[in-house]
């Protein structure tokens, strides 16, 4: 791969997916795209780039998918799901008792382990949510990973990573070398292909947004835009969950960290008050900063 090839790919990936590759990530591009080039019958990345420049749109889409497919596993990092189980669901059970529904967005859901982990948390919460209309919207840029997520079919290796044995036994059926997630849990999740760089307001309002381990690949301007748009889609008392290496600090004042709950954020009441022209939005109250 020549330096010019790499620069072309960097610009294309930034434009199409928001992925902001530094100048020292050429090895990553080669490791992900060389197998793709060979499957397409091409000699290497230089020929791959030439084909893309000639207008091979499907090949270009395949390149973007190959570069934006990230690792995931059930109950990844544990702490976000502790927050969900220990406090968030109890709060929502009280505050949403009138409408008896909860909406959660799993952004950049990859192969589905995150939204299905959320679904199992909702199902395991108990009688307080029995009979509720709970909906999880799982989105990703990659059509390939969404198809895998829809199937809910995972290898022995995948179910061994983070999934408690009691949940494996309760919600999965073994099919040869694979494990099939129950139709009941799969039915709680709606899958939609979505590019976070584009408008996503059509998804509607959410009580909780999981957007973990994806914004670290974007530049600050792109992060700011995504945070601002997500803020408009979150209920006034809702929650935003970020990855362990991510933060809103220094990027946007639309959210404020939740004290003593790492990775968890809520809408900033002062900012929302200013946005509403001085009138607080329903459910918000100004709290003195700590």
C-alpha positions, 0 to 999 in steps of 0.5 A, a space after each residue: 500500500 502506497 502513502 497515497 493509497 492510505 491517504 485516499 482510504 483515510 479520507 474515504 473512511 472519515 467521510 463515509 463512517 466518521 472513522 478518524 485514522 491517525 497516520 500510524 494506523 496503516 498496519 490496521 488498514 492492511 490487516 483488515 483490507 488485504 483479506 478483502 482484496 484477495 476475496 475480490 480477486 485483487 493483487 493487493 490494496 493498491 488495486 483495491 483502491 484503483 477499483 474503488 476510484 473507478 466507481 465500484 460502490 459495493 466494493 467501497 461499502 465492503 471496505 467501510 464495513 471491514 474497517 468499522 466492524 469492532 469487537 464486542 461480547 456479552 455484558 462487556 465491561 460489566 459496570 454499565 450493566 451494574 448501573 442498569 440493574 442496580 439503579 436505572 431500571 428501578 428508577 424507570 419502573 417508578 417513573 414510567 409506571 403510567 405508560 408501562 414502557 421503556 425504550 433503549 437504543 444500542 448504537 453501534 451494536 455490532 453483532 448483537 451482544 450488547 442489545 441482547 445483554 440489555 434485553 436479558 437485564 430487562 427480562 431478569 428485572 422481575 415483576 415490576 416490568 411484567 407486561 410492559 412494552 419494552 423496546 430495544 433499538 439496535 443500530 449499526 453501520 454494517 449490514 453484515 453484523 446486523 444480519 448476524 445479530 438478527 439471527 442470535 446465533 453464537 459460537 461456544 467462544 462467543 457465549 463464553 465471553 461475559 455471559 453468565 452460565 445461568 443465562 446461557 442455560 435459561 435463554 439459549 438452545 444448543 444447536 451443534 457447535 452454536 447457541 441460539 438465543 430464544 425467540 422471546 429475547 430476540 423479539 425484544 430487539 429491533 434492528 436498523 442500519 444507521 450511520 451516526 454521521 447522518 440524521 437519526 431523529 426518526 428513531 424517536 425518544 429514548 429512556 436510555 442510550 448505550 453508545 459505547 466504544 465507538 466515539 473514540 474513533 471520531 474526531 472532536 467535531 464529529 463527537 460534538 455533533 453526535 452528542 448534541 443530536 443524542 441529547 435531543 433524543 433522550 427523555 429529560 430524566 433519561 441516561 446516556 451510557 458511554 464506554 470506559 475510555 469515553 467522556 463528554 467533558 470538554 466536548 459538549 455541555 449537553 450532558 453532565 456526569 452522574 456522580 459516582 457512576 462511571 460512564 453514566 451521564 444525564 442531560 445538563 439541566 442548566 443547558 436544557 433550561 437555556 435551550 428552552 429559553 429560560 423555562 425548564 423542561 418537564 422533569 428537569 431541575 437545576 442541581 448545584 454542581 459538585 
